[in-house]
Amino acid sequence: MTTVRLNSADPVSFDTDALIVGFTAGQDGPTPAGVESLDAAFGGKLAASLGAVAFSGKSGELAKLPTFGAVTAPLLVAVGLGDSYDAEALRRAAGAAVRSLAGTARAALALPAGTPEEAEAVALGALLGAYSFSRYRTTGDQKEPVAELTVLSGQPESATERAQVLAASVTLVRDLVNTPPSDLWPAKFAEIAEQVGGEAGLSVEVLDDKQLRDGGYGGLIGVGQGSVNPPRLVRLSYTHPEATKTLAYVGKGITFDSGGLSLKPSAAMDWMKSDMGGAGAVFGALVGIARLGLPVNAVGYLCLAENLPSGTAQRPSDVLHSYSGKTVEVLDTDAEGRLVLMDGIARAAEDGPDLIVDVATLTGAQIVALGWRTAGVMANDDAIRELVVEAAGAAGENAWGMPLPEELRKGLDSPIADIANLHPERFGGMLTAGIFLKEFVPDGVRWAHIDMAGPAFNKGEPYGYVPKGGTGAITRTLIGLAERHASI
C-alpha cells in the first residue's frame, strides 16, 4: 500500500528515486514552480533540456530526464501546471506524475505546497494516482505503484491527514467498482459494508429479501427477483454528539445490470459491473465521514440488486408497489435504477434529514448530454442544486446543474398506475429520470439527485489521477457536503 509523508528537505539534496517538479508555462519556456534552486543545480540548462524533449509546461505535460548527478535523485519528472494553477491542477499533476512512475519504489514531489491546502492537494493527487487494481493478475508483469511518497513541504504532517482519509475512501469505491460481478453480488456487498463500515465506527443494518418483501420494498424486490442473488438494503449510520444537521445519502447499487428482460446489447453490458457506483460512493463517503469524525449526522442507504432476465424476472407492464405506497408501471426493465432508488429515498425520508442526496449511474442520457466526465445535478431546490455543484467543484469533480422541467412529468403518466418508470420519448432522458425520483421525495424535504453514469467508470485511458476502470467519482463530493453541513 502506498504511503505519503511530508518533509521540509531541499528537493535538490533529497534522497529519493525520482523527483517530481511542477513547471509553469511561460514565454521564456518552462519554469520550475517553487523550486528556485533547481535551475542552478542544472547549471542554468534545465529549460533548454526540457525544450529539447518538447516540454513547455502546459497542463498535463510530462517529461522524464536523467539528472546525471545534478541533484541527488537520479530521475527528474517534469509535470506541467499551465500558465497558472489551483488545487485541482496540483492534484492532477501529482497524480499523472506518480502514475507514470509505476515500478519505482520512492518518489518525492516538489510541487507547490506552501499552504496546508496545497500540501493536501499534492498528497491526495499523488495517492489517487498511485492506485492500482491487480487482484486478478497472475502473470506478475504489471508494475507495482510507487510505495513511498514524500511531499516536500514545510507544512505540518497534519496537512495530509484528510488527504489520506479521502484517498482511502476513493480507493475503497474503485476496488468495489472494479470487482467482477461474480465476486460482488448484493449479499456480498452487504457483507463488505458490515465489515468495513463496522471497523470505521458505523452502525450497519442489512435487510434481506424476506424483510424487504415484508416491508413493502417493491422496487428492490421487483428489480432483484430475476436473479439467484436476491436484493439487499443496507443502512449505514454515523452520529456525532455535537451534530445539529443530518444528511441522508442514497446510492444505486445494481451489482450487474443486464437490462433484465429489456435486455441490453452486449456492447452496452460489458461494463455494467460499474452500475453499483452510486452505492459505492455512498459507502465510501460514510466511511470517510466517520474516519474524519465530522460533527454531522449521516445516514447512507445502499440499494443493492442484480438485474437479470429469467423466468422469475419482472416483466414490462408489471406494476410495483413501492415503499412509499405509490404504484409504478414498469415499461422498461432496463430503467431499473430509479426503481431501487425510489424505495431508498422514501425510507431515507423517515430519518428526518435536512437533505437527501441520491447518487446513481442512472442514465445513458447523462453521457449524451454531458459526456463521460461531468455528472448532472438536479434538485427540488435551486439553492441545494448549486450547493451540490459547488461542493463537487471544490472537490475537483465535474458536475453541472440541470433543470427538472414540469412539462416532462406528463410523459410519465400511466393508465393503470400512479406513475410509469419511463418516458415514451428518448429525449431528455436524464431529466425525466430525475422527475421520476422527485415523485418519491415527501413534501418539505430538500433533495438532490446526481446522475454520474459516465464519471463513475473510465473506459478510456488514464488521465491525471483518474485510472482506467472504476474512478470513485462523487465520493469526495459527498464528504465535502457533509463538511459544509458540519460547519453550518
FIVO-599023 format. One line per 3 residues: for each residue x, y, z of C-alpha. Coordinates in nm, 2 decimals, always signed. Example, Ala and Ser with C-alpha at 12.3 -4.5 7.8 and 13.67 -1.06 7.14 Angstrom:
BEGIN
+1.23:-0.45:+0.78 ~ +1.37:-0.11:+0.71 $
***
This chain:
BEGIN
+0.00:+0.00:+0.00 ~ +0.13:+0.34:-0.09 ~ +0.21:+0.58:+0.20 $
+0.27:+0.95:+0.20 ~ +0.45:+1.18:+0.43 ~ +0.58:+1.54:+0.45 $
+0.94:+1.65:+0.46 ~ +1.08:+2.01:+0.46 ~ +1.41:+1.90:+0.30 $
+1.57:+2.08:+0.00 ~ +1.45:+1.90:-0.32 ~ +1.80:+1.93:-0.47 $
+1.95:+1.71:-0.20 ~ +1.66:+1.49:-0.10 ~ +1.74:+1.12:-0.13 $
+1.48:+0.95:-0.35 ~ +1.44:+0.75:-0.67 ~ +1.25:+1.02:-0.86 $
+1.20:+1.39:-0.81 ~ +0.87:+1.53:-0.94 ~ +0.88:+1.90:-1.01 $
+0.59:+2.12:-1.13 ~ +0.67:+2.37:-1.41 ~ +0.46:+2.66:-1.53 $
+0.44:+2.76:-1.89 ~ +0.58:+3.10:-2.00 ~ +0.71:+3.29:-2.29 $
+1.07:+3.21:-2.19 ~ +1.00:+2.84:-2.15 ~ +0.90:+2.62:-1.86 $
+0.99:+2.75:-1.52 ~ +1.01:+2.53:-1.20 ~ +0.73:+2.64:-0.96 $
+0.86:+2.69:-0.61 ~ +1.20:+2.52:-0.66 ~ +1.42:+2.82:-0.72 $
+1.75:+2.62:-0.66 ~ +1.67:+2.36:-0.93 ~ +1.78:+2.55:-1.24 $
+2.11:+2.65:-1.07 ~ +2.17:+2.28:-0.99 ~ +2.15:+2.21:-1.36 $
+2.39:+2.48:-1.45 ~ +2.11:+2.70:-1.60 ~ +2.05:+2.45:-1.87 $
+1.73:+2.29:-1.74 ~ +1.49:+2.49:-1.96 ~ +1.70:+2.40:-2.27 $
+1.70:+2.03:-2.18 ~ +1.32:+2.03:-2.14 ~ +1.28:+2.22:-2.46 $
+1.48:+1.95:-2.64 ~ +1.21:+1.70:-2.55 ~ +0.93:+1.94:-2.65 $
+0.82:+2.01:-2.29 ~ +0.66:+2.35:-2.25 ~ +0.49:+2.33:-1.91 $
+0.14:+2.31:-2.04 ~ -0.11:+2.15:-1.81 ~ -0.08:+1.77:-1.81 $
+0.25:+1.75:-1.99 ~ +0.51:+1.51:-1.86 ~ +0.88:+1.47:-1.93 $
+1.15:+1.25:-1.77 ~ +1.51:+1.34:-1.76 ~ +1.82:+1.17:-1.61 $
+1.98:+1.41:-1.37 ~ +2.34:+1.29:-1.41 ~ +2.41:+1.39:-1.05 $
+2.29:+1.75:-1.08 ~ +2.05:+1.66:-0.79 ~ +2.05:+1.36:-0.56 $
+1.76:+1.19:-0.73 ~ +1.87:+1.01:-1.04 ~ +1.55:+1.09:-1.23 $
+1.36:+1.42:-1.28 ~ +0.99:+1.41:-1.37 ~ +0.87:+1.74:-1.50 $
+0.50:+1.79:-1.50 ~ +0.32:+2.09:-1.65 ~ +0.10:+2.31:-1.44 $
+0.00:+2.55:-1.72 ~ +0.00:+2.93:-1.70 ~ -0.15:+2.92:-1.35 $
-0.27:+2.65:-1.12 ~ -0.52:+2.58:-0.84 ~ -0.57:+2.29:-0.60 $
-0.72:+2.07:-0.87 ~ -0.43:+2.14:-1.11 ~ -0.19:+2.03:-0.84 $
-0.39:+1.71:-0.77 ~ -0.40:+1.62:-1.14 ~ -0.03:+1.70:-1.19 $
+0.07:+1.49:-0.89 ~ -0.15:+1.20:-0.99 ~ -0.02:+1.19:-1.35 $
+0.34:+1.21:-1.24 ~ +0.31:+0.94:-0.98 ~ +0.11:+0.71:-1.21 $
+0.40:+0.74:-1.47 ~ +0.64:+0.61:-1.21 ~ +0.48:+0.27:-1.16 $
+0.77:+0.03:-1.08 ~ +0.96:+0.29:-0.88 ~ +1.00:+0.24:-0.51 $
+1.02:+0.60:-0.39 ~ +0.92:+0.94:-0.53 ~ +0.93:+1.29:-0.39 $
+0.70:+1.56:-0.50 ~ +0.84:+1.92:-0.52 ~ +0.52:+2.07:-0.64 $
+0.39:+2.40:-0.49 ~ +0.29:+2.31:-0.14 ~ +0.34:+2.63:+0.06 $
+0.00:+2.62:+0.23 ~ -0.19:+2.34:+0.41 ~ -0.44:+2.33:+0.12 $
-0.17:+2.29:-0.14 ~ +0.01:+2.02:+0.06 ~ -0.32:+1.83:+0.09 $
-0.39:+1.87:-0.28 ~ -0.05:+1.73:-0.38 ~ -0.07:+1.44:-0.13 $
-0.43:+1.35:-0.24 ~ -0.34:+1.36:-0.61 ~ -0.03:+1.15:-0.56 $
-0.22:+0.89:-0.36 ~ -0.50:+0.87:-0.61 ~ -0.25:+0.85:-0.89 $
-0.08:+0.56:-0.73 ~ -0.39:+0.34:-0.74 ~ -0.37:+0.00:-0.90 $
-0.61:-0.29:-0.92 ~ -0.42:-0.61:-0.97 ~ -0.62:-0.86:-0.76 $
-0.69:-1.09:-1.05 ~ -0.35:-1.07:-1.23 ~ -0.14:-1.39:-1.21 $
+0.14:-1.31:-1.46 ~ +0.33:-1.07:-1.25 ~ +0.41:-0.84:-1.54 $
+0.22:-0.54:-1.40 ~ +0.45:-0.28:-1.24 ~ +0.37:-0.20:-0.88 $
+0.27:+0.16:-0.79 ~ +0.51:+0.38:-0.61 ~ +0.53:+0.25:-0.25 $
+0.67:+0.56:-0.07 ~ +0.57:+0.91:-0.15 ~ +0.71:+1.23:+0.01 $
+0.56:+1.57:-0.03 ~ +0.84:+1.82:+0.00 ~ +0.68:+2.09:+0.21 $
+0.73:+2.28:+0.53 ~ +0.37:+2.22:+0.63 ~ +0.29:+2.00:+0.94 $
+0.22:+1.63:+0.90 ~ -0.15:+1.70:+0.98 ~ -0.19:+1.87:+0.64 $
-0.20:+1.52:+0.48 ~ -0.44:+1.35:+0.72 ~ -0.76:+1.45:+0.53 $
-0.59:+1.35:+0.20 ~ -0.52:+1.00:+0.33 ~ -0.88:+0.96:+0.45 $
-1.02:+1.08:+0.12 ~ -0.78:+0.86:-0.08 ~ -0.87:+0.55:+0.13 $
-1.24:+0.62:+0.07 ~ -1.20:+0.66:-0.31 ~ -0.98:+0.35:-0.32 $
-1.25:+0.15:-0.15 ~ -1.50:+0.26:-0.41 ~ -1.27:+0.20:-0.70 $
-1.20:-0.15:-0.58 ~ -1.57:-0.23:-0.55 ~ -1.65:-0.10:-0.89 $
-1.36:-0.29:-1.05 ~ -1.46:-0.62:-0.88 ~ -1.63:-0.85:-1.12 $
-2.00:-0.93:-1.05 ~ -1.91:-1.30:-1.00 ~ -1.74:-1.18:-0.68 $
-1.97:-0.89:-0.58 ~ -2.34:-0.97:-0.56 ~ -2.58:-0.79:-0.33 $
-2.53:-1.01:-0.02 ~ -2.15:-1.00:-0.07 ~ -2.16:-0.62:-0.10 $
-2.37:-0.61:+0.22 ~ -2.11:-0.83:+0.40 ~ -1.83:-0.59:+0.30 $
-2.03:-0.30:+0.42 ~ -2.09:-0.47:+0.76 ~ -1.72:-0.54:+0.80 $
-1.56:-0.22:+0.67 ~ -1.83:+0.00:+0.80 ~ -1.82:-0.16:+1.14 $
-1.44:-0.11:+1.15 ~ -1.49:+0.26:+1.07 ~ -1.74:+0.30:+1.36 $
-2.06:+0.30:+1.15 ~ -2.38:+0.13:+1.27 ~ -2.49:-0.12:+0.99 $
-2.83:-0.27:+0.94 ~ -2.90:-0.51:+0.65 ~ -3.25:-0.61:+0.52 $
-3.26:-0.93:+0.33 ~ -3.51:-1.02:+0.06 ~ -3.77:-1.16:+0.30 $
-3.75:-0.85:+0.51 ~ -3.77:-0.63:+0.20 ~ -4.08:-0.82:+0.08 $
-4.25:-0.80:+0.42 ~ -4.15:-0.43:+0.45 ~ -4.31:-0.33:+0.12 $
-3.99:-0.25:-0.08 ~ -4.15:-0.33:-0.41 ~ -3.88:-0.17:-0.62 $
-3.59:-0.36:-0.48 ~ -3.79:-0.69:-0.49 ~ -3.91:-0.63:-0.85 $
-3.56:-0.55:-0.99 ~ -3.39:-0.83:-0.80 ~ -3.64:-1.11:-0.85 $
-3.49:-1.23:-1.17 ~ -3.16:-1.32:-1.01 ~ -3.05:-1.61:-0.79 $
-2.87:-1.35:-0.59 ~ -3.15:-1.17:-0.40 ~ -3.15:-0.79:-0.32 $
-3.04:-0.62:+0.00 ~ -3.09:-0.28:+0.15 ~ -2.80:-0.17:+0.37 $
-2.84:+0.12:+0.61 ~ -2.52:+0.28:+0.74 ~ -2.54:+0.55:+1.01 $
-2.29:+0.78:+1.17 ~ -2.38:+1.01:+1.46 ~ -2.18:+1.28:+1.64 $
-2.27:+1.43:+1.98 ~ -2.22:+1.78:+1.86 ~ -2.42:+1.74:+1.53 $
-2.71:+1.97:+1.45 ~ -2.76:+1.86:+1.09 ~ -2.85:+1.52:+0.94 $
-2.77:+1.42:+0.59 ~ -2.91:+1.11:+0.41 ~ -2.73:+0.96:+0.11 $
-2.90:+0.70:-0.11 ~ -2.70:+0.50:-0.37 ~ -2.80:+0.29:-0.66 $
-2.63:-0.05:-0.62 ~ -2.70:-0.27:-0.92 ~ -2.41:-0.51:-0.89 $
-2.47:-0.61:-1.25 ~ -2.72:-0.48:-1.50 ~ -2.81:-0.69:-1.80 $
-3.12:-0.48:-1.85 ~ -3.34:-0.76:-1.73 ~ -3.60:-0.88:-1.99 $
-3.55:-0.55:-2.17 ~ -3.20:-0.69:-2.25 ~ -2.91:-0.45:-2.32 $
-2.70:-0.51:-2.63 ~ -2.37:-0.68:-2.54 ~ -2.17:-0.37:-2.62 $
-2.36:-0.18:-2.36 ~ -2.33:-0.46:-2.10 ~ -1.96:-0.54:-2.06 $
-1.90:-0.26:-1.82 ~ -2.22:-0.29:-1.62 ~ -2.03:-0.41:-1.31 $
-2.00:-0.04:-1.25 ~ -2.37:+0.01:-1.21 ~ -2.33:-0.01:-0.83 $
-2.10:+0.30:-0.84 ~ -2.36:+0.52:-0.67 ~ -2.39:+0.28:-0.37 $
-2.01:+0.26:-0.37 ~ -1.98:+0.63:-0.35 ~ -2.23:+0.65:-0.06 $
-2.05:+0.37:+0.12 ~ -1.71:+0.53:+0.07 ~ -1.84:+0.87:+0.18 $
-1.99:+0.73:+0.50 ~ -1.66:+0.56:+0.59 ~ -1.47:+0.88:+0.52 $
-1.71:+1.09:+0.73 ~ -1.67:+0.85:+1.02 ~ -1.29:+0.84:+1.00 $
-1.28:+1.22:+0.98 ~ -1.50:+1.25:+1.29 ~ -1.72:+1.52:+1.13 $
-1.97:+1.69:+1.36 ~ -2.27:+1.59:+1.15 ~ -2.51:+1.30:+1.15 $
-2.51:+1.10:+0.83 ~ -2.71:+0.81:+0.71 ~ -2.64:+0.61:+0.39 $
-2.87:+0.36:+0.21 ~ -2.72:+0.11:-0.03 ~ -3.00:-0.02:-0.26 $
-2.85:-0.34:-0.38 ~ -2.98:-0.57:-0.65 ~ -2.88:-0.77:-0.96 $
-3.09:-0.71:-1.27 ~ -3.10:-1.03:-1.47 ~ -3.35:-1.20:-1.71 $
-3.51:-1.53:-1.61 ~ -3.84:-1.70:-1.56 ~ -3.89:-1.51:-1.24 $
-3.78:-1.17:-1.37 ~ -4.02:-0.87:-1.36 ~ -4.19:-0.80:-1.70 $
-4.26:-0.49:-1.89 ~ -4.62:-0.39:-1.79 ~ -4.58:-0.53:-1.44 $
-4.70:-0.29:-1.16 ~ -4.48:-0.25:-0.85 ~ -4.59:-0.13:-0.51 $
-4.32:+0.10:-0.38 ~ -4.22:+0.16:-0.02 ~ -4.38:+0.50:-0.03 $
-4.72:+0.34:-0.12 ~ -4.72:+0.47:-0.48 ~ -4.76:+0.22:-0.76 $
-4.53:+0.21:-1.06 ~ -4.59:+0.06:-1.40 ~ -4.27:-0.09:-1.54 $
-4.25:-0.01:-1.91 ~ -3.88:-0.10:-1.94 ~ -3.69:-0.33:-1.70 $
-3.37:-0.16:-1.80 ~ -3.49:+0.16:-1.63 ~ -3.43:-0.03:-1.30 $
-3.21:+0.21:-1.11 ~ -3.49:+0.45:-1.04 ~ -3.70:+0.16:-0.91 $
-3.45:+0.07:-0.63 ~ -3.38:+0.44:-0.55 ~ -3.75:+0.52:-0.51 $
-3.76:+0.28:-0.22 ~ -3.43:+0.41:-0.07 ~ -3.54:+0.77:-0.09 $
-3.87:+0.71:+0.07 ~ -3.70:+0.51:+0.35 ~ -3.43:+0.78:+0.40 $
-3.70:+1.05:+0.44 ~ -3.82:+0.87:+0.76 ~ -3.48:+0.96:+0.92 $
-3.59:+1.33:+0.92 ~ -3.28:+1.45:+0.73 ~ -3.20:+1.81:+0.65 $
-3.11:+1.69:+0.30 ~ -3.14:+1.38:+0.09 ~ -2.89:+1.32:-0.19 $
-2.92:+1.02:-0.42 ~ -2.63:+0.91:-0.63 ~ -2.66:+0.69:-0.93 $
-2.51:+0.56:-1.26 ~ -2.87:+0.62:-1.38 ~ -2.90:+0.71:-1.75 $
-2.71:+0.69:-2.08 ~ -2.87:+1.02:-2.15 ~ -2.64:+1.18:-1.89 $
-2.34:+1.07:-2.11 ~ -2.52:+1.20:-2.42 ~ -2.58:+1.54:-2.26 $
-2.27:+1.60:-2.05 ~ -2.01:+1.35:-2.17 ~ -1.81:+1.10:-1.97 $
-1.65:+1.32:-1.71 ~ -1.93:+1.56:-1.59 ~ -2.22:+1.45:-1.36 $
-2.56:+1.60:-1.39 ~ -2.72:+1.75:-1.07 ~ -3.09:+1.80:-1.03 $
-3.28:+1.91:-0.72 ~ -3.62:+2.03:-0.59 ~ -3.45:+2.34:-0.45 $
-3.23:+2.57:-0.67 ~ -3.00:+2.66:-0.38 ~ -2.94:+2.29:-0.30 $
-2.86:+2.22:-0.66 ~ -2.60:+2.49:-0.66 ~ -2.46:+2.38:-0.33 $
-2.40:+2.03:-0.46 ~ -2.24:+2.17:-0.78 ~ -2.01:+2.39:-0.57 $
-1.91:+2.10:-0.34 ~ -1.83:+1.89:-0.65 ~ -1.62:+2.17:-0.79 $
-1.43:+2.22:-0.47 ~ -1.36:+1.85:-0.46 ~ -1.23:+1.86:-0.82 $
-1.52:+1.65:-0.95 ~ -1.70:+1.80:-1.26 ~ -2.08:+1.85:-1.21 $
-2.33:+2.06:-1.39 ~ -2.67:+2.18:-1.27 ~ -2.97:+2.06:-1.47 $
-3.34:+2.15:-1.46 ~ -3.65:+1.94:-1.39 ~ -3.89:+2.08:-1.64 $
-4.25:+2.04:-1.52 ~ -4.38:+1.97:-1.87 ~ -4.19:+1.64:-1.89 $
-4.39:+1.50:-1.59 ~ -4.69:+1.42:-1.81 ~ -4.49:+1.18:-2.01 $
-4.46:+0.96:-1.70 ~ -4.84:+0.92:-1.67 ~ -4.96:+0.56:-1.66 $
-5.32:+0.45:-1.75 ~ -5.31:+0.19:-1.47 ~ -5.07:+0.30:-1.20 $
-4.97:+0.62:-1.02 ~ -4.66:+0.67:-1.25 ~ -4.46:+0.49:-1.52 $
-4.09:+0.42:-1.49 ~ -4.01:+0.55:-1.84 ~ -4.10:+0.85:-2.06 $
-4.21:+0.73:-2.41 ~ -3.98:+0.97:-2.58 ~ -3.60:+0.93:-2.56 $
-3.52:+1.30:-2.54 ~ -3.44:+1.45:-2.20 ~ -3.40:+1.10:-2.05 $
-3.17:+1.23:-1.77 ~ -3.43:+1.49:-1.67 ~ -3.73:+1.26:-1.68 $
-3.54:+1.01:-1.46 ~ -3.49:+1.29:-1.21 ~ -3.85:+1.39:-1.23 $
-3.95:+1.03:-1.16 ~ -3.74:+1.02:-0.84 ~ -3.87:+1.36:-0.73 $
-4.21:+1.20:-0.70 ~ -4.09:+0.99:-0.41 ~ -3.95:+1.28:-0.21 $
-4.20:+1.39:+0.06 ~ -4.31:+1.75:+0.06 ~ -4.09:+1.98:+0.25 $
-3.78:+1.76:+0.22 ~ -3.48:+1.90:+0.04 ~ -3.34:+1.66:-0.21 $
-3.08:+1.65:-0.48 ~ -3.01:+1.38:-0.75 ~ -2.66:+1.32:-0.90 $
-2.65:+1.12:-1.23 ~ -2.29:+1.00:-1.28 ~ -2.33:+0.73:-1.53 $
-2.02:+0.85:-1.73 ~ -1.79:+0.97:-1.45 ~ -1.81:+0.65:-1.24 $
-1.62:+0.44:-1.49 ~ -1.34:+0.55:-1.72 ~ -1.35:+0.33:-2.04 $
-1.06:+0.53:-2.19 ~ -0.70:+0.59:-2.10 ~ -0.60:+0.71:-1.75 $
-0.57:+1.09:-1.71 ~ -0.45:+1.30:-1.41 ~ -0.52:+1.09:-1.10 $
-0.80:+0.90:-1.27 ~ -0.73:+0.54:-1.36 ~ -0.89:+0.32:-1.63 $
-1.20:+0.15:-1.48 ~ -1.36:+0.25:-1.16 ~ -1.30:+0.61:-1.07 $
-1.46:+0.65:-0.72 ~ -1.64:+0.96:-0.86 ~ -1.86:+1.17:-0.63 $
-1.72:+1.01:-0.31 ~ -1.53:+1.33:-0.23 ~ -1.83:+1.55:-0.32 $
-2.04:+1.37:-0.06 ~ -1.78:+1.40:+0.20 ~ -1.74:+1.77:+0.11 $
-2.12:+1.82:+0.15 ~ -2.10:+1.67:+0.50 ~ -1.82:+1.90:+0.59 $
-2.02:+2.20:+0.47 ~ -2.32:+2.10:+0.68 ~ -2.10:+2.03:+0.98 $
-1.98:+2.40:+0.97 ~ -2.33:+2.54:+0.94 $
***
